[in-house]
Amino acid sequence: MTEGFKGILVAVTVLLVAGCGGGGSNGATAMPGAFQAQGIAQGTTGQGSSVLDIILETGEFYSFSTAAGITLTVDHGNLLESGAGISANLVEFNVGGNTALSGVMTGLFIAQSAITGTTQIGLYQFTAFSANYLPIYNTPATLSTLAGTYSGVYTYGGTPVTMSVSATGAITGTSTNCAISGTATPRASGKNVFNLSLTLTGANCIPTGVGTATGVMVLNSESGLTRLYAGALNPAGTNGFFWIGTKQ
């Protein structure tokens, strides 16, 4: 079963009522024209996997489905909003299988409170998710907080990855037979998200066929650990680097 930006349309009445008249923003200030569904939300899928949704002020989103701090799938797309409703065409990257499949998502949200929806991949693969927004999104991103060394396993091939970020946002890293370099910069939105640019160099880099990639990074505290979520797509949008590292 697919595992990304997922959910079942539960508690519809509650969501719609709460979504009317502004839906309660918990004091958050949206940029003019920004998507009200923006934020970082954490929850679970119907299969019991953990989910971290990164929804940018532009409507672009990355939804990580994980287990024990390792990425299983990532859904990527651009939201459409209609009142409390959201929908999107998306690509689901199966990080363990190194595949990408097209799909659709529909859902509901309460701004800066909760989000739920359903994702369909192909004819028969449906998965549910529900998640709550995290207040960390409204704290401006700083490079001093991001700076450090992170380590984790890239699901495809079980490849160990180590990545270091300097106080200026310079990224260096290694995996098996692969060098990683790039930059991280706080987004102009003033939210707790970093823009990410990466280059993977080496004959046997995993994932294969990425080369250069751009996307986002976020930090999240989980079970006493600081975890870095990195999602970046190649220029064609057909492959990417999707990884979680734990701060050392």
LUMDONU-36676 format. One record per residue (C-alpha): x, y, z; residue in three letters. Coordinates in steps of 0.5 Angstrom, whole numbers, plus 500, padded with zeros to 3 digits. Example, Ala and Ser with C-alpha at 12.3 -4.5 7.8 and 13.67 -1.06 7.14 Angstrom:
2
<rec c1="525" c2="491" c3="516" residuo="ALA"/>
<rec c1="527" c2="498" c3="514" residuo="SER"/>
This chain:
248
<rec c1="500" c2="500" c3="500" residuo="MET"/>
<rec c1="502" c2="507" c3="499" residuo="THR"/>
<rec c1="504" c2="511" c3="505" residuo="GLU"/>
<rec c1="505" c2="519" c3="504" residuo="GLY"/>
<rec c1="501" c2="525" c3="504" residuo="PHE"/>
<rec c1="495" c2="521" c3="506" residuo="LYS"/>
<rec c1="488" c2="521" c3="510" residuo="GLY"/>
<rec c1="481" c2="519" c3="510" residuo="ILE"/>
<rec c1="476" c2="525" c3="511" residuo="LEU"/>
<rec c1="474" c2="524" c3="518" residuo="VAL"/>
<rec c1="471" c2="529" c3="522" residuo="ALA"/>
<rec c1="468" c2="533" c3="516" residuo="VAL"/>
<rec c1="463" c2="537" c3="520" residuo="THR"/>
<rec c1="468" c2="539" c3="525" residuo="VAL"/>
<rec c1="473" c2="541" c3="520" residuo="LEU"/>
<rec c1="468" c2="545" c3="516" residuo="LEU"/>
<rec c1="465" c2="548" c3="522" residuo="VAL"/>
<rec c1="472" c2="550" c3="525" residuo="ALA"/>
<rec c1="474" c2="552" c3="518" residuo="GLY"/>
<rec c1="469" c2="557" c3="517" residuo="CYS"/>
<rec c1="470" c2="565" c3="519" residuo="GLY"/>
<rec c1="478" c2="564" c3="519" residuo="GLY"/>
<rec c1="479" c2="557" c3="522" residuo="GLY"/>
<rec c1="483" c2="559" c3="528" residuo="GLY"/>
<rec c1="490" c2="561" c3="526" residuo="SER"/>
<rec c1="493" c2="561" c3="533" residuo="ASN"/>
<rec c1="496" c2="568" c3="532" residuo="GLY"/>
<rec c1="500" c2="566" c3="526" residuo="ALA"/>
<rec c1="500" c2="571" c3="520" residuo="THR"/>
<rec c1="500" c2="569" c3="513" residuo="ALA"/>
<rec c1="503" c2="572" c3="507" residuo="MET"/>
<rec c1="499" c2="576" c3="503" residuo="PRO"/>
<rec c1="496" c2="571" c3="498" residuo="GLY"/>
<rec c1="499" c2="565" c3="502" residuo="ALA"/>
<rec c1="496" c2="558" c3="502" residuo="PHE"/>
<rec c1="492" c2="558" c3="509" residuo="GLN"/>
<rec c1="494" c2="550" c3="509" residuo="ALA"/>
<rec c1="501" c2="552" c3="510" residuo="GLN"/>
<rec c1="505" c2="549" c3="516" residuo="GLY"/>
<rec c1="509" c2="543" c3="518" residuo="ILE"/>
<rec c1="504" c2="538" c3="521" residuo="ALA"/>
<rec c1="506" c2="531" c3="524" residuo="GLN"/>
<rec c1="501" c2="525" c3="525" residuo="GLY"/>
<rec c1="500" c2="518" c3="522" residuo="THR"/>
<rec c1="498" c2="514" c3="517" residuo="THR"/>
<rec c1="492" c2="508" c3="517" residuo="GLY"/>
<rec c1="498" c2="503" c3="516" residuo="GLN"/>
<rec c1="501" c2="506" c3="523" residuo="GLY"/>
<rec c1="507" c2="510" c3="519" residuo="SER"/>
<rec c1="509" c2="516" c3="522" residuo="SER"/>
<rec c1="508" c2="522" c3="517" residuo="VAL"/>
<rec c1="511" c2="529" c3="517" residuo="LEU"/>
<rec c1="508" c2="534" c3="512" residuo="ASP"/>
<rec c1="512" c2="540" c3="510" residuo="ILE"/>
<rec c1="507" c2="545" c3="506" residuo="ILE"/>
<rec c1="510" c2="551" c3="504" residuo="LEU"/>
<rec c1="506" c2="558" c3="503" residuo="GLU"/>
<rec c1="506" c2="557" c3="496" residuo="THR"/>
<rec c1="502" c2="551" c3="496" residuo="GLY"/>
<rec c1="508" c2="546" c3="494" residuo="GLU"/>
<rec c1="508" c2="540" c3="499" residuo="PHE"/>
<rec c1="513" c2="535" c3="501" residuo="TYR"/>
<rec c1="510" c2="529" c3="505" residuo="SER"/>
<rec c1="514" c2="524" c3="509" residuo="PHE"/>
<rec c1="512" c2="517" c3="511" residuo="SER"/>
<rec c1="517" c2="514" c3="516" residuo="THR"/>
<rec c1="518" c2="509" c3="520" residuo="ALA"/>
<rec c1="524" c2="509" c3="526" residuo="ALA"/>
<rec c1="527" c2="515" c3="523" residuo="GLY"/>
<rec c1="528" c2="512" c3="516" residuo="ILE"/>
<rec c1="524" c2="515" c3="510" residuo="THR"/>
<rec c1="519" c2="510" c3="506" residuo="LEU"/>
<rec c1="515" c2="515" c3="501" residuo="THR"/>
<rec c1="515" c2="522" c3="500" residuo="VAL"/>
<rec c1="509" c2="525" c3="496" residuo="ASP"/>
<rec c1="510" c2="532" c3="493" residuo="HIS"/>
<rec c1="506" c2="536" c3="489" residuo="GLY"/>
<rec c1="502" c2="543" c3="489" residuo="ASN"/>
<rec c1="496" c2="544" c3="493" residuo="LEU"/>
<rec c1="489" c2="547" c3="491" residuo="LEU"/>
<rec c1="485" c2="551" c3="496" residuo="GLU"/>
<rec c1="478" c2="552" c3="496" residuo="SER"/>
<rec c1="475" c2="554" c3="503" residuo="GLY"/>
<rec c1="477" c2="548" c3="508" residuo="ALA"/>
<rec c1="478" c2="544" c3="502" residuo="GLY"/>
<rec c1="485" c2="542" c3="499" residuo="ILE"/>
<rec c1="487" c2="537" c3="493" residuo="SER"/>
<rec c1="493" c2="536" c3="489" residuo="ALA"/>
<rec c1="496" c2="532" c3="483" residuo="ASN"/>
<rec c1="502" c2="529" c3="486" residuo="LEU"/>
<rec c1="508" c2="524" c3="485" residuo="VAL"/>
<rec c1="509" c2="519" c3="490" residuo="GLU"/>
<rec c1="517" c2="517" c3="491" residuo="PHE"/>
<rec c1="518" c2="510" c3="494" residuo="ASN"/>
<rec c1="525" c2="511" c3="497" residuo="VAL"/>
<rec c1="526" c2="504" c3="499" residuo="GLY"/>
<rec c1="524" c2="502" c3="492" residuo="GLY"/>
<rec c1="527" c2="507" c3="488" residuo="ASN"/>
<rec c1="520" c2="508" c3="484" residuo="THR"/>
<rec c1="516" c2="514" c3="482" residuo="ALA"/>
<rec c1="508" c2="514" c3="481" residuo="LEU"/>
<rec c1="503" c2="519" c3="480" residuo="SER"/>
<rec c1="497" c2="520" c3="484" residuo="GLY"/>
<rec c1="492" c2="525" c3="487" residuo="VAL"/>
<rec c1="490" c2="527" c3="494" residuo="MET"/>
<rec c1="484" c2="531" c3="497" residuo="THR"/>
<rec c1="483" c2="533" c3="504" residuo="GLY"/>
<rec c1="481" c2="538" c3="509" residuo="LEU"/>
<rec c1="484" c2="543" c3="514" residuo="PHE"/>
<rec c1="484" c2="547" c3="520" residuo="ILE"/>
<rec c1="489" c2="553" c3="519" residuo="ALA"/>
<rec c1="495" c2="551" c3="524" residuo="GLN"/>
<rec c1="491" c2="546" c3="527" residuo="SER"/>
<rec c1="489" c2="539" c3="524" residuo="ALA"/>
<rec c1="489" c2="536" c3="517" residuo="ILE"/>
<rec c1="486" c2="530" c3="514" residuo="THR"/>
<rec c1="485" c2="527" c3="507" residuo="GLY"/>
<rec c1="486" c2="521" c3="502" residuo="THR"/>
<rec c1="491" c2="519" c3="497" residuo="THR"/>
<rec c1="490" c2="515" c3="491" residuo="GLN"/>
<rec c1="496" c2="512" c3="487" residuo="ILE"/>
<rec c1="493" c2="508" c3="481" residuo="GLY"/>
<rec c1="486" c2="505" c3="481" residuo="LEU"/>
<rec c1="486" c2="501" c3="488" residuo="TYR"/>
<rec c1="492" c2="504" c3="493" residuo="GLN"/>
<rec c1="489" c2="508" c3="498" residuo="PHE"/>
<rec c1="492" c2="511" c3="504" residuo="THR"/>
<rec c1="489" c2="515" c3="510" residuo="ALA"/>
<rec c1="493" c2="520" c3="514" residuo="PHE"/>
<rec c1="491" c2="525" c3="520" residuo="SER"/>
<rec c1="496" c2="530" c3="523" residuo="ALA"/>
<rec c1="497" c2="536" c3="527" residuo="ASN"/>
<rec c1="500" c2="542" c3="526" residuo="TYR"/>
<rec c1="507" c2="544" c3="530" residuo="LEU"/>
<rec c1="508" c2="551" c3="532" residuo="PRO"/>
<rec c1="515" c2="551" c3="530" residuo="ILE"/>
<rec c1="513" c2="553" c3="523" residuo="TYR"/>
<rec c1="512" c2="560" c3="526" residuo="ASN"/>
<rec c1="519" c2="561" c3="529" residuo="THR"/>
<rec c1="524" c2="564" c3="523" residuo="PRO"/>
<rec c1="529" c2="559" c3="521" residuo="ALA"/>
<rec c1="536" c2="561" c3="523" residuo="THR"/>
<rec c1="543" c2="558" c3="520" residuo="LEU"/>
<rec c1="545" c2="557" c3="527" residuo="SER"/>
<rec c1="540" c2="552" c3="529" residuo="THR"/>
<rec c1="541" c2="548" c3="523" residuo="LEU"/>
<rec c1="549" c2="548" c3="524" residuo="ALA"/>
<rec c1="551" c2="541" c3="526" residuo="GLY"/>
<rec c1="553" c2="534" c3="523" residuo="THR"/>
<rec c1="547" c2="529" c3="522" residuo="TYR"/>
<rec c1="547" c2="522" c3="520" residuo="SER"/>
<rec c1="542" c2="517" c3="518" residuo="GLY"/>
<rec c1="541" c2="511" c3="513" residuo="VAL"/>
<rec c1="538" c2="512" c3="506" residuo="TYR"/>
<rec c1="532" c2="507" c3="505" residuo="THR"/>
<rec c1="534" c2="505" c3="498" residuo="TYR"/>
<rec c1="540" c2="500" c3="499" residuo="GLY"/>
<rec c1="541" c2="502" c3="506" residuo="GLY"/>
<rec c1="546" c2="507" c3="505" residuo="THR"/>
<rec c1="549" c2="510" c3="511" residuo="PRO"/>
<rec c1="549" c2="518" c3="510" residuo="VAL"/>
<rec c1="553" c2="523" c3="514" residuo="THR"/>
<rec c1="551" c2="531" c3="512" residuo="MET"/>
<rec c1="554" c2="537" c3="516" residuo="SER"/>
<rec c1="552" c2="544" c3="515" residuo="VAL"/>
<rec c1="556" c2="550" c3="517" residuo="SER"/>
<rec c1="554" c2="556" c3="520" residuo="ALA"/>
<rec c1="554" c2="560" c3="514" residuo="THR"/>
<rec c1="549" c2="554" c3="511" residuo="GLY"/>
<rec c1="555" c2="550" c3="507" residuo="ALA"/>
<rec c1="553" c2="543" c3="506" residuo="ILE"/>
<rec c1="558" c2="537" c3="506" residuo="THR"/>
<rec c1="557" c2="530" c3="506" residuo="GLY"/>
<rec c1="558" c2="523" c3="504" residuo="THR"/>
<rec c1="555" c2="516" c3="503" residuo="SER"/>
<rec c1="558" c2="510" c3="500" residuo="THR"/>
<rec c1="562" c2="512" c3="494" residuo="ASN"/>
<rec c1="558" c2="519" c3="493" residuo="CYS"/>
<rec c1="560" c2="526" c3="495" residuo="ALA"/>
<rec c1="555" c2="531" c3="497" residuo="ILE"/>
<rec c1="555" c2="538" c3="497" residuo="SER"/>
<rec c1="550" c2="544" c3="497" residuo="GLY"/>
<rec c1="547" c2="550" c3="501" residuo="THR"/>
<rec c1="542" c2="551" c3="506" residuo="ALA"/>
<rec c1="538" c2="558" c3="506" residuo="THR"/>
<rec c1="532" c2="561" c3="510" residuo="PRO"/>
<rec c1="526" c2="562" c3="506" residuo="ARG"/>
<rec c1="524" c2="569" c3="505" residuo="ALA"/>
<rec c1="517" c2="567" c3="508" residuo="SER"/>
<rec c1="520" c2="568" c3="515" residuo="GLY"/>
<rec c1="518" c2="561" c3="517" residuo="LYS"/>
<rec c1="522" c2="555" c3="520" residuo="ASN"/>
<rec c1="524" c2="552" c3="513" residuo="VAL"/>
<rec c1="530" c2="552" c3="509" residuo="PHE"/>
<rec c1="531" c2="552" c3="502" residuo="ASN"/>
<rec c1="536" c2="547" c3="500" residuo="LEU"/>
<rec c1="540" c2="546" c3="494" residuo="SER"/>
<rec c1="544" c2="539" c3="493" residuo="LEU"/>
<rec c1="549" c2="536" c3="488" residuo="THR"/>
<rec c1="551" c2="529" c3="489" residuo="LEU"/>
<rec c1="558" c2="527" c3="485" residuo="THR"/>
<rec c1="560" c2="520" c3="484" residuo="GLY"/>
<rec c1="559" c2="513" c3="480" residuo="ALA"/>
<rec c1="555" c2="510" c3="485" residuo="ASN"/>
<rec c1="551" c2="515" c3="488" residuo="CYS"/>
<rec c1="544" c2="513" c3="492" residuo="ILE"/>
<rec c1="539" c2="515" c3="490" residuo="PRO"/>
<rec c1="542" c2="514" c3="482" residuo="THR"/>
<rec c1="540" c2="519" c3="477" residuo="GLY"/>
<rec c1="539" c2="525" c3="482" residuo="VAL"/>
<rec c1="546" c2="529" c3="480" residuo="GLY"/>
<rec c1="543" c2="536" c3="482" residuo="THR"/>
<rec c1="537" c2="537" c3="486" residuo="ALA"/>
<rec c1="533" c2="543" c3="490" residuo="THR"/>
<rec c1="528" c2="543" c3="495" residuo="GLY"/>
<rec c1="527" c2="544" c3="503" residuo="VAL"/>
<rec c1="530" c2="542" c3="509" residuo="MET"/>
<rec c1="526" c2="542" c3="516" residuo="VAL"/>
<rec c1="528" c2="541" c3="523" residuo="LEU"/>
<rec c1="524" c2="537" c3="528" residuo="ASN"/>
<rec c1="524" c2="535" c3="535" residuo="SER"/>
<rec c1="522" c2="527" c3="536" residuo="GLU"/>
<rec c1="523" c2="523" c3="542" residuo="SER"/>
<rec c1="528" c2="527" c3="545" residuo="GLY"/>
<rec c1="532" c2="527" c3="538" residuo="LEU"/>
<rec c1="533" c2="533" c3="533" residuo="THR"/>
<rec c1="532" c2="530" c3="526" residuo="ARG"/>
<rec c1="533" c2="534" c3="519" residuo="LEU"/>
<rec c1="528" c2="532" c3="514" residuo="TYR"/>
<rec c1="531" c2="534" c3="507" residuo="ALA"/>
<rec c1="527" c2="533" c3="501" residuo="GLY"/>
<rec c1="530" c2="535" c3="494" residuo="ALA"/>
<rec c1="528" c2="534" c3="487" residuo="LEU"/>
<rec c1="532" c2="533" c3="480" residuo="ASN"/>
<rec c1="531" c2="539" c3="475" residuo="PRO"/>
<rec c1="526" c2="534" c3="471" residuo="ALA"/>
<rec c1="522" c2="532" c3="478" residuo="GLY"/>
<rec c1="523" c2="525" c3="476" residuo="THR"/>
<rec c1="527" c2="523" c3="482" residuo="ASN"/>
<rec c1="530" c2="526" c3="488" residuo="GLY"/>
<rec c1="534" c2="526" c3="495" residuo="PHE"/>
<rec c1="529" c2="524" c3="501" residuo="PHE"/>
<rec c1="533" c2="523" c3="507" residuo="TRP"/>
<rec c1="532" c2="524" c3="515" residuo="ILE"/>
<rec c1="538" c2="525" c3="519" residuo="GLY"/>
<rec c1="539" c2="525" c3="527" residuo="THR"/>
<rec c1="543" c2="531" c3="529" residuo="LYS"/>
<rec c1="550" c2="528" c3="533" residuo="GLN"/>
